[in-house]
Amino acid sequence: MKIVSYPSPNFNERPSHVKQPDIIILHHTNMDSAESALKRLLDPESKVSCHYLIHKNGTIYQLVDEKNRAWHAGASAWKKRDNINDYSIGIELDSLGDVFTSDQMESLVFLINDIRTRYPIPNTQILGHSDIAPDRKDDPSEHFDWEYLAEHDIGCLPKNVAMLKEIPPMEELEKTLHSIGYRGEKTKVIQAFQRHFRRRKVDGVVDLETASTLIVVEGLYSLYFKIPDSK
């Protein structure tokens, strides 16, 4: 699959302590066309960019070299890290957040697999923008098909969730969310978790299904190799 070079001026070097990217962040452009998104991502005045943009027709554009720091995540945090731009590769999907085409999803699988031939990015580190910035972002939205990625061994999505008999105390659930990596205001964090792992109802309310899914996801995350937190 061909990747089209479309260089953006909006990047800088990664901090010296970051040896290589180890997180992939997925976004949707929330613009009416890929052409409009490219125009903004290439505009020096916008001060935003990403490493890759995937058109609805499946075309992959590379805007920033992976070794450099693109400006896609903004104020963000995951586990003990802030400024996730420092560590990540950002992928924008040409979408308003409502529809993601089959061509686009196929190209995304190809691209992530290609990136992972260069960097050992674990499934626990393939995240949505709302995961790392729950207080202010909702992309790639609850309509994004994380299940499709899971079918291709991408991401960390539970296949089966056994229902708990009762909802654990909120304090315990907050600790569980934090242990996975989430940081932010409680209701927004719960919404971000639901948007990724329980997409059918994103309301920020911890019901039995959300609590049960949360416990299973924490167990899955504990099985994966954990990237050491950078100082």
C-alpha positions as CSV (number, residue, x, y, z in Angstrom):
1,M,0.0,0.0,0.0
2,K,1.4,3.4,-1.0
3,I,2.0,6.2,1.5
4,V,2.0,9.7,-0.1
5,S,4.4,12.2,1.3
6,Y,2.8,15.5,2.1
7,P,5.2,17.4,4.4
8,S,3.9,19.7,7.1
9,P,6.1,22.5,8.6
10,N,4.4,21.9,12.0
11,F,6.8,19.7,14.0
12,N,9.8,19.8,16.2
13,E,12.3,17.4,17.7
14,R,11.3,15.0,20.3
15,P,12.8,15.6,23.8
16,S,16.3,14.0,24.2
17,H,15.0,11.5,26.8
18,V,12.6,10.0,24.2
19,K,14.5,7.4,22.3
20,Q,11.6,6.4,20.1
21,P,7.8,6.6,20.0
22,D,5.9,4.0,21.9
23,I,2.3,5.2,21.7
24,I,-0.1,5.5,18.8
25,I,-2.9,8.0,19.1
26,L,-6.0,7.9,16.9
27,H,-8.0,11.0,16.0
28,H,-10.8,12.0,13.6
29,T,-10.4,15.3,11.8
30,N,-13.9,16.6,12.4
31,M,-13.7,18.5,9.1
32,D,-15.8,18.2,5.9
33,S,-13.0,16.7,3.8
34,A,-9.5,15.4,3.8
35,E,-8.5,18.3,1.6
36,S,-9.7,20.8,4.2
37,A,-7.9,18.9,6.9
38,L,-4.7,18.8,4.9
39,K,-4.9,22.5,4.3
40,R,-5.1,23.1,8.1
41,L,-2.5,20.6,9.0
42,L,0.0,22.1,6.5
43,D,-0.7,25.7,7.6
44,P,2.1,27.1,9.8
45,E,-0.4,29.5,11.4
46,S,-2.5,26.5,12.7
47,K,0.3,25.0,14.7
48,V,-1.3,21.6,14.4
49,S,-0.1,18.5,12.5
50,C,0.0,14.7,12.7
51,H,2.3,12.0,11.4
52,Y,-0.3,10.5,9.1
53,L,-3.8,11.2,7.7
54,I,-5.9,8.6,6.2
55,H,-8.4,9.7,3.5
56,K,-11.9,8.1,3.4
57,N,-10.8,6.3,0.2
58,G,-7.9,4.7,2.0
59,T,-5.0,6.9,0.8
60,I,-2.4,7.4,3.5
61,Y,-0.6,10.8,3.7
62,Q,2.5,11.2,5.7
63,L,2.9,14.7,7.1
64,V,5.6,14.4,9.7
65,D,8.5,11.9,9.9
66,E,8.1,9.4,12.8
67,K,11.3,10.5,14.4
68,N,10.0,14.0,14.9
69,R,7.3,15.3,17.2
70,A,4.0,16.2,15.5
71,W,1.5,18.5,17.2
72,H,-1.6,16.4,17.4
73,A,-2.4,15.6,21.1
74,G,-2.2,19.0,22.8
75,A,-2.5,19.0,26.6
76,S,-2.6,15.3,27.4
77,A,-1.6,12.6,29.9
78,W,-1.4,8.8,30.2
79,K,-0.2,7.0,33.3
80,K,2.6,9.1,34.8
81,R,3.4,10.9,31.6
82,D,2.3,14.3,30.4
83,N,2.7,15.9,26.9
84,I,1.9,12.7,25.0
85,N,3.1,14.4,21.7
86,D,6.6,13.7,23.0
87,Y,6.1,9.9,22.9
88,S,3.5,9.3,20.2
89,I,2.7,8.8,16.6
90,G,-0.5,10.6,15.7
91,I,-2.9,9.3,13.1
92,E,-5.8,11.4,11.8
93,L,-8.8,9.8,10.1
94,D,-10.8,11.8,7.6
95,S,-14.1,11.7,9.3
96,L,-16.6,13.8,11.3
97,G,-16.6,11.0,13.9
98,D,-19.8,9.4,12.6
99,V,-18.5,7.2,9.8
100,F,-15.2,5.4,9.1
101,T,-15.1,3.7,5.7
102,S,-13.9,0.1,5.2
103,D,-11.1,1.4,2.9
104,Q,-10.0,3.7,5.7
105,M,-10.0,1.0,8.4
106,E,-8.1,-1.4,6.1
107,S,-5.4,1.3,5.6
108,L,-5.3,2.0,9.3
109,V,-4.6,-1.7,10.0
110,F,-1.9,-1.7,7.4
111,L,-0.3,1.5,8.7
112,I,-0.3,0.4,12.4
113,N,1.3,-2.9,11.4
114,D,3.8,-1.1,9.3
115,I,4.7,1.3,12.2
116,R,5.1,-1.7,14.5
117,T,7.8,-3.2,12.3
118,R,9.9,-0.3,13.5
119,Y,8.8,0.2,17.0
120,P,7.6,-2.4,19.6
121,I,4.4,-0.6,20.4
122,P,2.2,-2.8,22.6
123,N,-1.6,-3.1,22.2
124,T,-2.1,-1.2,25.5
125,Q,-0.4,1.8,23.9
126,I,-2.8,2.1,21.0
127,L,-5.2,4.8,22.2
128,G,-7.8,7.4,21.2
129,H,-7.3,11.1,21.7
130,S,-10.1,11.0,24.3
131,D,-8.2,8.4,26.3
132,I,-5.3,10.8,26.8
133,A,-7.3,14.1,26.9
134,P,-10.7,13.1,28.4
135,D,-11.5,16.5,29.8
136,R,-11.6,18.1,26.3
137,K,-11.6,15.6,23.5
138,D,-14.0,12.8,22.3
139,D,-12.2,11.6,19.2
140,P,-12.1,9.2,17.5
141,S,-15.6,8.9,18.9
142,E,-17.9,6.1,20.1
143,H,-18.5,5.3,16.4
144,F,-15.0,4.2,15.8
145,D,-14.7,0.5,15.3
146,W,-12.2,-0.7,18.0
147,E,-13.6,-4.2,17.5
148,Y,-12.3,-4.2,13.9
149,L,-8.8,-3.4,15.1
150,A,-9.0,-6.1,17.8
151,E,-9.9,-8.7,15.0
152,H,-6.5,-7.8,13.6
153,D,-4.7,-8.0,17.0
154,I,-4.5,-4.3,17.4
155,G,-5.5,-2.6,20.6
156,C,-6.6,-4.2,23.9
157,L,-10.3,-4.9,23.8
158,P,-11.9,-7.6,25.9
159,K,-13.8,-10.4,23.9
160,N,-16.0,-11.5,26.8
161,V,-17.1,-9.7,29.9
162,A,-18.5,-11.6,32.8
163,M,-21.0,-9.4,34.8
164,L,-20.1,-8.6,38.4
165,K,-22.8,-9.2,41.0
166,E,-22.6,-5.6,42.2
167,I,-20.8,-2.4,41.4
168,P,-17.6,-2.0,43.4
169,P,-17.1,1.2,45.4
170,M,-16.3,4.3,43.2
171,E,-13.0,4.8,45.0
172,E,-11.9,1.4,43.9
173,L,-13.0,1.9,40.3
174,E,-11.2,5.3,40.2
175,K,-8.0,3.5,41.2
176,T,-8.6,0.9,38.5
177,L,-9.0,3.6,35.9
178,H,-5.9,5.3,37.0
179,S,-3.9,2.0,37.0
180,I,-4.9,1.6,33.3
181,G,-3.6,5.0,32.5
182,Y,-6.6,7.5,32.7
183,R,-6.2,10.9,34.2
184,G,-8.7,13.7,34.4
185,E,-12.1,14.6,35.8
186,K,-14.0,11.6,37.0
187,T,-17.1,11.7,34.8
188,K,-15.1,12.7,31.7
189,V,-12.7,9.8,32.3
190,I,-15.6,7.3,32.6
191,Q,-17.0,8.6,29.4
192,A,-13.6,8.2,27.7
193,F,-13.4,4.6,29.0
194,Q,-16.9,3.9,27.7
195,R,-16.1,5.5,24.4
196,H,-13.2,3.1,23.9
197,F,-14.4,-0.1,25.7
198,R,-18.2,0.1,26.0
199,R,-19.3,2.1,23.0
200,R,-23.1,1.4,23.0
201,K,-23.7,3.9,25.8
202,V,-21.4,6.8,26.6
203,D,-23.0,8.6,29.5
204,G,-20.3,8.9,32.2
205,V,-22.4,6.7,34.6
206,V,-20.8,3.6,36.1
207,D,-23.4,0.9,35.6
208,L,-22.8,-2.8,36.1
209,E,-21.6,-3.3,32.5
210,T,-19.1,-0.5,32.7
211,A,-17.7,-1.7,36.0
212,S,-17.5,-5.3,34.8
213,T,-15.7,-4.2,31.6
214,L,-13.4,-2.0,33.6
215,I,-12.2,-4.9,35.7
216,V,-11.6,-7.1,32.7
217,V,-9.7,-4.4,30.9
218,E,-7.4,-3.8,33.9
219,G,-6.7,-7.6,33.8
220,L,-5.8,-7.5,30.1
221,Y,-3.6,-4.5,30.6
222,S,-1.7,-6.2,33.5
223,L,-0.9,-9.1,31.1
224,Y,1.0,-6.9,28.6
225,F,4.5,-5.6,28.9
226,K,4.3,-2.2,30.5
227,I,6.5,0.6,29.1
228,P,8.5,2.1,31.9
229,D,7.3,5.6,32.8
230,S,9.7,8.2,31.6
231,K,11.0,10.8,34.0
